[in-house]
Amino acid sequence: MDQTTLIRDFLQRRFRSPQLATLQPDTKLFSTGIVDSFGVLELIAFLEDTFHIVIDTATHDLLEFDTLEQIEQLVSRQREGA
């Protein structure tokens, strides 16, 4: 399963919002309240476990987790730097 599918599936399973049924790369997650700050922490834990990366929350803004596209870019950068 590719990176996008894994992240999309996690978001749809964990955050049961009607807007996630048609999740697009630019669907706003955090800024619209679909995912709250605790949810971002769960998302980070999932990303770290799934992709074997470390995301230092002190160096990342919460808005970096606002869309699927931004999350994918973050994961890709972290994987390249590992």
N, CA and C atoms as an extended XYZ file, in Angstrom:
246
Properties=species:S:1:pos:R:3:atomname:S:1:resname:S:1:resid:I:1 pbc="F F F"
N         0.860       -1.172        0.000 N   MET     1
C         0.000        0.000        0.000 CA  MET     1
C         0.910        1.240        0.000 C   MET     1
N         0.565        2.231       -0.784 N   ASP     2
C         1.417        3.417       -0.876 CA  ASP     2
C         1.169        4.381        0.292 C   ASP     2
N         2.057        5.339        0.407 N   GLN     3
C         2.046        6.310        1.502 CA  GLN     3
C         0.721        7.061        1.585 C   GLN     3
N         0.235        7.535        0.468 N   THR     4
C        -1.013        8.297        0.441 CA  THR     4
C        -2.181        7.465        0.952 C   THR     4
N        -2.276        6.248        0.482 N   THR     5
C        -3.378        5.365        0.884 CA  THR     5
C        -3.324        5.060        2.376 C   THR     5
N        -2.132        4.804        2.898 N   LEU     6
C        -1.994        4.523        4.330 CA  LEU     6
C        -2.451        5.704        5.178 C   LEU     6
N        -2.033        6.901        4.802 N   ILE     7
C        -2.411        8.092        5.566 CA  ILE     7
C        -3.907        8.359        5.432 C   ILE     7
N        -4.423        8.270        4.217 N   ARG     8
C        -5.859        8.493        3.979 CA  ARG     8
C        -6.697        7.496        4.791 C   ARG     8
N        -6.325        6.227        4.760 N   ASP     9
C        -7.074        5.203        5.499 CA  ASP     9
C        -7.070        5.481        6.996 C   ASP     9
N        -5.914        5.865        7.516 N   PHE    10
C        -5.840        6.186        8.948 CA  PHE    10
C        -6.782        7.342        9.287 C   PHE    10
N        -6.705        8.410        8.527 N   LEU    11
C        -7.558        9.575        8.794 CA  LEU    11
C        -9.034        9.211        8.734 C   LEU    11
N        -9.416        8.426        7.747 N   GLN    12
C       -10.830        8.062        7.595 CA  GLN    12
C       -11.297        7.124        8.704 C   GLN    12
N       -10.433        6.235        9.153 N   ARG    13
C       -10.804        5.320       10.240 CA  ARG    13
C       -10.859        6.035       11.588 C   ARG    13
N        -9.886        6.864       11.852 N   ARG    14
C        -9.745        7.478       13.176 CA  ARG    14
C       -10.679        8.672       13.385 C   ARG    14
N       -10.855        9.487       12.385 N   PHE    15
C       -11.644       10.710       12.519 CA  PHE    15
C       -12.901       10.589       11.672 C   PHE    15
N       -13.912       10.067       12.240 N   ARG    16
C       -15.140        9.738       11.517 CA  ARG    16
C       -15.969       10.983       11.209 C   ARG    16
N       -15.503       11.714       10.240 N   SER    17
C       -16.207       12.929        9.809 CA  SER    17
C       -16.736       12.703        8.402 C   SER    17
N       -17.950       13.170        8.116 N   PRO    18
C       -18.496       13.018        6.765 CA  PRO    18
C       -17.597       13.633        5.687 C   PRO    18
N       -16.864       14.692        6.043 N   GLN    19
C       -15.982       15.338        5.064 CA  GLN    19
C       -14.831       14.425        4.642 C   GLN    19
N       -14.493       13.456        5.477 N   LEU    20
C       -13.377       12.566        5.148 CA  LEU    20
C       -13.763       11.467        4.170 C   LEU    20
N       -15.047       11.279        3.957 N   ALA    21
C       -15.492       10.261        2.999 CA  ALA    21
C       -15.008       10.592        1.597 C   ALA    21
N       -14.884       11.874        1.320 N   THR    22
C       -14.398       12.323        0.010 CA  THR    22
C       -13.114       13.136        0.189 C   THR    22
N       -12.229       12.651        1.037 N   LEU    23
C       -10.989       13.354        1.360 CA  LEU    23
C       -10.161       13.631        0.113 C   LEU    23
N        -9.910       14.911       -0.112 N   GLN    24
C        -9.086       15.358       -1.230 CA  GLN    24
C        -7.721       15.788       -0.691 C   GLN    24
N        -6.705       15.881       -1.533 N   PRO    25
C        -5.384       16.298       -1.062 CA  PRO    25
C        -5.371       17.650       -0.354 C   PRO    25
N        -6.325       18.535       -0.711 N   ASP    26
C        -6.340       19.870       -0.122 CA  ASP    26
C        -7.470       20.087        0.885 C   ASP    26
N        -8.150       19.025        1.300 N   THR    27
C        -9.193       19.141        2.319 CA  THR    27
C        -8.562       19.614        3.619 C   THR    27
N        -9.088       20.679        4.181 N   LYS    28
C        -8.567       21.223        5.437 CA  LYS    28
C        -8.976       20.310        6.594 C   LYS    28
N        -8.017       19.900        7.381 N   LEU    29
C        -8.279       18.989        8.490 CA  LEU    29
C        -8.208       19.695        9.842 C   LEU    29
N        -7.085       20.314       10.115 N   PHE    30
C        -6.875       20.944       11.418 CA  PHE    30
C        -7.589       22.285       11.519 C   PHE    30
N        -7.451       23.121       10.513 N   SER    31
C        -8.024       24.470       10.595 CA  SER    31
C        -9.554       24.458       10.588 C   SER    31
N       -10.180       23.373       10.145 N   THR    32
C       -11.645       23.273       10.161 CA  THR    32
C       -12.168       22.496       11.370 C   THR    32
N       -11.261       21.917       12.146 N   GLY    33
C       -11.678       21.188       13.341 CA  GLY    33
C       -11.968       19.717       13.125 C   GLY    33
N       -11.786       19.202       11.921 N   ILE    34
C       -11.976       17.767       11.693 CA  ILE    34
C       -10.996       16.990       12.566 C   ILE    34
N        -9.763       17.486       12.621 N   VAL    35
C        -8.731       16.910       13.473 CA  VAL    35
C        -8.338       17.981       14.485 C   VAL    35
N        -8.425       17.653       15.788 N   ASP    36
C        -8.039       18.623       16.812 CA  ASP    36
C        -6.587       18.397       17.222 C   ASP    36
N        -6.111       19.151       18.192 N   SER    37
C        -4.701       19.065       18.575 CA  SER    37
C        -4.342       17.689       19.134 C   SER    37
N        -5.250       17.045       19.847 N   PHE    38
C        -4.985       15.688       20.320 CA  PHE    38
C        -4.950       14.715       19.143 C   PHE    38
N        -5.797       14.960       18.178 N   GLY    39
C        -5.810       14.130       16.976 CA  GLY    39
C        -4.520       14.247       16.195 C   GLY    39
N        -3.933       15.444       16.169 N   VAL    40
C        -2.653       15.628       15.491 CA  VAL    40
C        -1.585       14.783       16.181 C   VAL    40
N        -1.638       14.719       17.508 N   LEU    41
C        -0.670       13.892       18.234 CA  LEU    41
C        -0.842       12.412       17.879 C   LEU    41
N        -2.076       11.970       17.747 N   GLU    42
C        -2.335       10.588       17.317 CA  GLU    42
C        -1.831       10.364       15.902 C   GLU    42
N        -2.048       11.348       15.044 N   LEU    43
C        -1.576       11.268       13.670 CA  LEU    43
C        -0.055       11.178       13.634 C   LEU    43
N         0.612       11.996       14.431 N   ILE    44
C         2.075       11.963       14.481 CA  ILE    44
C         2.566       10.595       14.936 C   ILE    44
N         1.947       10.039       15.970 N   ALA    45
C         2.336        8.705       16.453 CA  ALA    45
C         2.160        7.667       15.348 C   ALA    45
N         1.046        7.750       14.624 N   PHE    46
C         0.804        6.836       13.505 CA  PHE    46
C         1.882        6.985       12.434 C   PHE    46
N         2.184        8.221       12.056 N   LEU    47
C         3.185        8.466       11.014 CA  LEU    47
C         4.554        7.949       11.436 C   LEU    47
N         4.926        8.197       12.685 N   GLU    48
C         6.225        7.739       13.173 CA  GLU    48
C         6.306        6.214       13.169 C   GLU    48
N         5.262        5.562       13.652 N   ASP    49
C         5.252        4.091       13.699 CA  ASP    49
C         5.206        3.470       12.310 C   ASP    49
N         4.392        4.017       11.449 N   THR    50
C         4.176        3.440       10.127 CA  THR    50
C         5.357        3.656        9.191 C   THR    50
N         5.919        4.855        9.234 N   PHE    51
C         6.966        5.201        8.275 CA  PHE    51
C         8.368        5.231        8.886 C   PHE    51
N         8.447        4.867       10.165 N   HIS    52
C         9.751        4.785       10.862 CA  HIS    52
C        10.516        6.102       10.763 C   HIS    52
N         9.819        7.164       11.129 N   ILE    53
C        10.405        8.503       11.124 CA  ILE    53
C        10.220        9.109       12.507 C   ILE    53
N        10.899       10.211       12.751 N   VAL    54
C        10.727       10.966       13.989 CA  VAL    54
C        10.279       12.373       13.614 C   VAL    54
N         9.171       12.793       14.206 N   ILE    55
C         8.646       14.133       13.972 CA  ILE    55
C         8.759       14.899       15.280 C   ILE    55
N         9.655       15.855       15.325 N   ASP    56
C         9.865       16.678       16.513 CA  ASP    56
C         8.792       17.764       16.528 C   ASP    56
N         7.852       17.641       17.443 N   THR    57
C         6.731       18.584       17.482 CA  THR    57
C         7.172       20.010       17.816 C   THR    57
N         8.356       20.153       18.383 N   ALA    58
C         8.854       21.487       18.704 CA  ALA    58
C         9.303       22.245       17.460 C   ALA    58
N         9.573       21.519       16.380 N   THR    59
C        10.068       22.176       15.169 CA  THR    59
C         9.046       22.208       14.038 C   THR    59
N         7.842       21.728       14.304 N   HIS    60
C         6.808       21.707       13.271 CA  HIS    60
C         5.571       22.455       13.742 C   HIS    60
N         4.995       23.220       12.851 N   ASP    61
C         3.766       23.960       13.109 CA  ASP    61
C         2.575       23.031       12.900 C   ASP    61
N         1.541       23.190       13.697 N   LEU    62
C         0.359       22.331       13.560 CA  LEU    62
C        -0.275       22.440       12.175 C   LEU    62
N        -0.126       23.579       11.538 N   LEU    63
C        -0.724       23.739       10.209 CA  LEU    63
C        -0.020       22.890        9.152 C   LEU    63
N         1.141       22.320        9.475 N   GLU    64
C         1.787       21.389        8.549 CA  GLU    64
C         0.994       20.086        8.433 C   GLU    64
N         0.026       19.917        9.323 N   PHE    65
C        -0.819       18.727        9.327 CA  PHE    65
C        -2.240       19.063        8.885 C   PHE    65
N        -2.396       20.175        8.161 N   ASP    66
C        -3.731       20.666        7.827 CA  ASP    66
C        -4.365       19.977        6.624 C   ASP    66
N        -3.575       19.441        5.725 N   THR    67
C        -4.138       18.742        4.565 CA  THR    67
C        -3.381       17.440        4.328 C   THR    67
N        -3.995       16.551        3.621 N   LEU    68
C        -3.348       15.296        3.254 CA  LEU    68
C        -2.069       15.576        2.475 C   LEU    68
N        -2.129       16.537        1.581 N   GLU    69
C        -0.969       16.891        0.774 CA  GLU    69
C         0.196       17.371        1.645 C   GLU    69
N        -0.086       18.220        2.627 N   GLN    70
C         0.959       18.720        3.516 CA  GLN    70
C         1.539       17.594        4.367 C   GLN    70
N         0.687       16.695        4.820 N   ILE    71
C         1.145       15.561        5.624 CA  ILE    71
C         2.060       14.669        4.787 C   ILE    71
N         1.656       14.405        3.562 N   GLU    72
C         2.481       13.588        2.666 CA  GLU    72
C         3.840       14.232        2.419 C   GLU    72
N         3.848       15.544        2.207 N   GLN    73
C         5.107       16.255        1.975 CA  GLN    73
C         6.011       16.176        3.206 C   GLN    73
N         5.428       16.326        4.380 N   LEU    74
C         6.187       16.230        5.617 CA  LEU    74
C         6.811       14.843        5.767 C   LEU    74
N         6.003       13.814        5.538 N   VAL    75
C         6.498       12.443        5.642 CA  VAL    75
C         7.616       12.201        4.627 C   VAL    75
N         7.422       12.662        3.419 N   SER    76
C         8.453       12.479        2.384 CA  SER    76
C         9.757       13.164        2.785 C   SER    76
N         9.666       14.377        3.301 N   ARG    77
C        10.881       15.091        3.743 CA  ARG    77
C        11.576       14.336        4.867 C   ARG    77
N        10.787       13.850        5.819 N   GLN    78
C        11.356       13.122        6.941 CA  GLN    78
C        12.004       11.812        6.488 C   GLN    78
N        11.377       11.133        5.556 N   ARG    79
C        11.928        9.865        5.061 CA  ARG    79
C        13.213       10.094        4.272 C   ARG    79
N        13.268       11.187        3.532 N   GLU    80
C        14.472       11.513        2.773 CA  GLU    80
C        15.623       11.871        3.692 C   GLU    80
N        15.302       12.514        4.810 N   GLY    81
C        16.325       12.926        5.755 CA  GLY    81
C        16.799       11.816        6.678 C   GLY    81
N        16.079       10.703        6.689 N   ALA    82
C        16.429        9.593        7.602 CA  ALA    82
C        17.626        8.811        7.103 C   ALA    82
